[in-house]
Amino acid sequence: MIHLLILGVALLARVLVAEAQLPKQVTLATNPPGTTYYAVASGLAKVVSGAAGFQMVVQPYTGTSTMLPLLNSGEVDFGLVNAVDLGLAYRGAGFKIGGRNPYPHAPNLRLAMRGSPLMVGLLVRKDSPIRSVHEIKGKRMTGEYPAHLAVWYNMFGHLSSAGLTWNDVKVVPVPAVNDGVDALVQGRADVSQHAFGSAKVKEADSAVGVRYLSIDCSPQGEKRLRTAVPGYYPRWVKAGAATGVVEDTCFIAYDSYLVVAKSLPDPVVEAGLKALWDNESQLGPIHPMLKEWTRDRAVGTDVTLPYHSAAIRFYKERGAWTPEADQVQQKLL
C-alpha cells in the first residue's frame, strides 16, 4: 500500500513538474494558406491545443527553405515538413538529389512523429489534349520554384518517372506552388502541379476546370522515380477521390514529419505527442490526409531524420519502438 502511494506521488510529481515546464504557446511552422500542409497543420494544432496544456499556433512560411533555419535554431518550436526536404537539410551539402541540395544545413532537426503521406500530382486544364506524362515533352511546364524548393523536387520526380528531364520541357519560372497553378489558370503554362485534396486545386477547378495527370507507374517508371528521389513512392488514387481526379490516377507520395529542434525541452515534445496519440480518432474527420496520421505510422524504419530523445522514450513506453528503429536511429546519428 505504501509502495503504491509512493509510486502515485512520484507520478503526480512528474506530471506537475512537466506541466510547470510547459509554455503557454508553441508555434507550428508550415506552408502558406491554400496548401494541403497548411490545412493539415491547422488540424494538428487544433487537436494539440485541446489536449496538451498549451496552445499550438500555425505559422505559415513561403516554403521549407525559409522555415528550416528557424526550426534548426529553435526559434520555431514544431514544423510540418516532408521527409525528402528534411533528409537533404539534415545531411547537408554533400548529399544531393537531382544534382542539387539547395537547403541550408540543419543538423539539429529531430523527428517527433512520422505522419501521413503527402500526395502530389501533375495538373493540366480539363480540356488539355495532354493525356499522359509522356506527352508533356516539349510543353510549357512550371519550374524553378526558388521560394518553395520542395516543388522543384516534385517536378523532377514527375519528369523522372517518364524518363524525362528539365531539358525536355519549356520551363515557365514561378516562385512557389500556388503561383504555378495561377500560371496554369492564366494560360501561361500547360502543366503545373499541386497536392491532392488542396484548396488551391478546388479554386483552379472552379475557375477553368483542371485535372490531374498520372505519373508513369509501370515497374520501370516506379524504379526511375525511387532512384531519382529517395523517399518518393507511387500511389494510385480512385476517380472522384478529390477535385481534379477525373479517372484513377497515379500520384507521387512521400511521408510528412512533425519535426522539432533537438533543443526543444522533453516535456513539450511529450505533451504534443501525447495529445496526438490519445486523440488519434479526432484527426481523420478534420482533413482527409489526417486519416492516416496514426499511431501505426508514428515510428518508421525508412525515416530520413533521427528521432528526438523524448519521442523515443515516449514510443518505448507505449511499445511502439522497435530494434529496427534503433538501428536506423544509430545510422542517422
C-alpha positions in Angstrom: 0.0 0.0 0.0 2.8 2.4 1.0 4.7 1.3 -2.1 1.7 2.2 -4.3 1.2 5.5 -2.5 4.9 6.4 -3.1 4.5 5.4 -6.8 1.4 7.6 -7.1 3.1 10.6 -5.5 6.1 10.1 -7.8 3.9 10.0 -10.9 1.9 13.1 -9.8 5.2 14.9 -9.1 6.4 14.1 -12.6 3.1 15.4 -14.1 3.3 18.6 -12.0 6.9 19.2 -13.0 6.1 18.6 -16.6 3.2 21.0 -16.5 5.3 23.6 -14.8 7.8 23.4 -17.6 5.2 23.8 -20.4 5.0 27.1 -22.3 1.6 28.8 -22.8 2.0 28.7 -26.5 4.1 26.9 -29.2 4.4 27.6 -32.9 4.0 25.1 -35.8 5.7 26.2 -39.0 4.3 25.1 -42.3 3.4 26.1 -45.9 1.1 29.0 -46.9 -2.7 29.1 -46.7 -4.3 27.3 -49.6 -1.8 24.4 -49.5 -2.6 20.9 -48.1 0.1 21.2 -45.4 -1.5 24.4 -44.1 -4.8 22.6 -43.7 -3.1 19.5 -42.1 -1.1 21.7 -39.7 -4.3 23.5 -38.7 -5.8 20.2 -37.8 -2.8 19.0 -35.8 -2.7 22.3 -34.0 -6.4 22.1 -33.1 -6.0 18.6 -31.5 -2.8 19.5 -29.7 -4.2 22.8 -28.4 -7.2 20.9 -27.0 -5.2 18.4 -25.0 -1.5 19.3 -24.5 -1.8 22.0 -21.9 -0.6 24.7 -24.3 -1.9 26.4 -27.5 -0.3 25.4 -30.8 -0.4 28.3 -33.3 0.2 27.7 -37.0 2.9 29.9 -38.5 2.9 29.9 -42.4 6.1 30.4 -44.4 6.6 30.5 -48.2 8.4 27.2 -48.2 10.7 24.7 -46.4 13.8 26.8 -47.2 12.6 29.8 -45.2 11.4 27.8 -42.1 14.2 25.3 -41.7 16.8 27.7 -40.3 14.2 28.9 -37.7 13.4 25.3 -36.8 17.1 24.3 -36.6 17.8 27.2 -34.2 14.7 26.5 -32.1 13.1 29.9 -32.9 10.1 27.9 -34.1 9.0 25.0 -31.9 7.4 22.5 -34.3 7.3 22.1 -38.1 5.3 20.1 -40.6 7.8 19.3 -43.3 8.2 16.4 -45.8 10.7 13.6 -45.5 12.7 14.4 -48.6 13.4 18.1 -47.8 14.4 17.1 -44.2 16.8 14.4 -45.4 18.5 16.9 -47.7 18.7 19.6 -44.9 19.8 17.2 -42.2 22.6 15.6 -44.3 23.9 18.8 -45.8 25.6 19.9 -49.0 27.4 16.6 -49.5 24.1 14.8 -50.2 22.4 15.7 -53.4 19.2 14.7 -55.3 18.9 15.6 -59.0 22.4 17.0 -58.7 21.5 19.7 -56.2 20.9 20.3 -52.5 19.9 24.0 -52.0 18.7 23.6 -48.4 20.5 25.3 -45.5 22.3 22.6 -43.4 20.0 21.8 -40.4 21.8 19.2 -38.3 19.8 20.0 -35.1 16.5 18.8 -36.5 14.8 15.8 -34.9 11.7 13.8 -35.7 8.8 13.8 -33.3 6.3 11.8 -35.3 6.0 10.3 -38.8 2.6 11.2 -40.2 0.5 10.6 -43.3 1.9 10.6 -46.8 1.5 13.8 -48.9 0.5 13.1 -52.4 1.3 15.5 -55.3 0.2 15.3 -58.9 0.7 17.0 -62.2 -2.1 19.3 -63.2 -3.4 20.3 -66.6 -6.6 22.1 -67.7 -9.5 19.8 -68.1 -9.7 20.5 -71.8 -6.0 19.9 -72.4 -5.0 17.4 -75.1 -2.3 16.0 -72.8 -3.4 12.6 -71.5 -0.1 11.1 -70.2 3.1 12.2 -68.5 5.0 11.2 -71.6 3.0 13.8 -73.6 4.4 16.7 -71.6 7.6 16.6 -73.7 8.0 20.0 -75.4 5.2 21.6 -73.4 5.3 24.7 -71.1 5.8 23.4 -67.5 6.2 25.4 -64.3 9.6 25.2 -62.7 12.5 26.8 -60.7 10.4 27.4 -57.5 13.1 29.4 -55.6 10.7 30.2 -52.7 9.3 26.6 -52.5 12.2 24.2 -53.2 10.3 21.1 -52.4 8.2 21.6 -55.5 11.3 21.6 -57.8 11.9 18.0 -56.5 8.2 17.1 -57.1 8.5 18.2 -60.7 11.9 16.5 -61.1 10.2 13.3 -59.8 7.3 13.6 -62.2 9.7 14.0 -65.1 12.0 11.2 -63.9 9.1 8.7 -63.8 8.7 9.2 -67.5 12.4 9.1 -68.2 12.4 12.9 -69.0 14.5 15.8 -67.7 14.0 19.6 -67.4 15.6 19.8 -70.9 12.6 18.1 -72.4 10.1 20.8 -71.4 9.9 24.6 -71.7 10.3 25.9 -68.2 8.0 28.6 -67.0 9.7 30.1 -63.9 7.4 30.6 -60.8 8.4 31.3 -57.2 6.1 28.8 -55.3 3.5 26.1 -55.8 0.4 28.4 -55.8 2.0 30.6 -58.4 2.4 27.6 -60.6 -1.3 26.8 -60.5 -2.0 30.5 -61.2 0.2 30.3 -64.3 -1.8 27.3 -65.5 -5.2 29.1 -64.9 -3.9 32.2 -66.7 -2.8 30.1 -69.7 0.9 30.8 -69.3 1.7 27.2 -68.6 0.4 23.8 -70.0 1.4 21.7 -66.9 1.8 22.5 -63.2 1.3 20.6 -60.0 -0.3 20.7 -56.6 -1.1 18.5 -53.7 -4.0 16.0 -53.7 -7.1 17.5 -51.9 -5.8 21.1 -51.7 -8.0 24.2 -51.6 -5.9 25.7 -54.4 -6.9 22.9 -56.8 -10.6 23.5 -56.0 -10.1 27.2 -56.7 -8.5 26.5 -60.1 -11.1 23.9 -61.0 -13.9 26.4 -60.4 -12.1 29.0 -62.4 -11.1 27.0 -65.6 -11.5 23.3 -64.8 -8.4 21.2 -64.1 -7.5 17.5 -63.8 -4.5 15.5 -62.5 -2.2 13.6 -64.8 -0.8 10.2 -63.8 3.0 9.7 -63.5 4.4 6.6 -65.1 3.5 3.9 -62.6 4.8 1.0 -64.6 7.5 -1.1 -62.7 10.1 0.8 -64.8 8.6 4.1 -64.0 8.4 3.3 -60.3 12.1 2.3 -60.4 13.0 5.6 -62.1 11.0 7.6 -59.5 12.5 5.9 -56.5 16.0 6.2 -57.9 15.6 9.8 -58.8 14.3 10.9 -55.4 14.8 8.6 -52.4 11.7 8.8 -50.2 9.2 9.1 -53.1 6.9 6.2 -54.0 3.9 5.9 -56.4 0.3 5.7 -55.1 -2.9 5.1 -57.1 -6.0 7.2 -56.2 -9.5 6.3 -57.3 -11.5 8.5 -59.7 -13.6 11.1 -57.8 -11.5 10.9 -54.6 -10.8 14.6 -54.7 -11.3 17.6 -57.1 -9.4 17.1 -60.3 -9.2 13.3 -60.0 -11.4 12.5 -63.0 -10.0 8.9 -63.5 -7.9 6.5 -61.5 -4.6 8.5 -61.2 -1.1 7.7 -60.0 0.4 10.3 -57.7 3.8 10.8 -56.1 3.6 10.1 -52.4 6.1 10.9 -49.6 5.8 11.0 -45.8 5.1 14.0 -43.7 7.0 14.6 -40.5 6.3 16.5 -37.3 9.7 17.9 -36.5 11.4 19.8 -33.7 14.9 21.0 -32.8 16.9 18.7 -30.6 16.9 21.5 -28.0 13.1 21.6 -27.6 12.5 20.5 -24.0 11.4 16.9 -23.4 8.1 17.9 -21.6 7.0 20.0 -24.6 7.7 17.2 -27.1 6.0 14.6 -24.9 2.9 16.7 -24.3 2.5 17.3 -28.0 2.9 13.6 -28.8 0.6 12.5 -26.1 -2.2 14.9 -27.3 -2.0 13.4 -30.8 -1.5 9.8 -29.6 -4.5 9.9 -27.2 -6.8 11.7 -29.6 -6.0 9.9 -32.9 -9.7 9.5 -33.6 -10.2 13.3 -33.7 -7.8 13.8 -36.6 -9.4 11.9 -39.5 -12.7 14.0 -39.6 -10.7 17.3 -39.8 -8.9 16.6 -43.1 -8.7 13.5 -45.4 -4.9 13.4 -45.2 -5.2 13.2 -41.3 -7.0 9.8 -41.6 -3.5 8.3 -42.0 -1.9 10.3 -39.2 -2.0 7.3 -36.9 -0.1 5.6 -34.1 0.8 2.8 -36.5 2.7 5.2 -38.7 4.4 7.2 -35.9 7.6 5.2 -35.9 9.2 4.4 -39.3 12.2 2.4 -40.3 12.8 4.3 -43.5 12.9 7.7 -42.0 15.4 10.4 -43.2 15.8 12.1 -39.8 16.8 10.8 -36.3 14.1 10.9 -33.6 14.1 13.4 -30.6 15.2 11.6 -27.4 11.9 12.4 -25.7 10.0 10.9 -28.7 12.0 7.7 -28.4 11.2 7.4 -24.7 7.5 8.1 -25.4 7.3 5.4 -28.0 9.2 2.9 -25.9 6.8 3.4 -23.0 3.9 2.5 -25.5 5.6 -0.5 -27.0 5.9 1.2 -30.4 9.7 1.5 -30.7 11.4 -1.5 -32.3 15.0 -2.8 -32.6 14.9 -1.9 -36.3 14.0 1.7 -35.4 17.0 1.7 -33.0 19.4 0.6 -35.8 18.1 3.3 -38.1 18.5 5.9 -35.3 22.1 5.0 -34.8 22.8 5.0 -38.5 21.3 8.5 -38.9 23.2 9.9 -35.9 
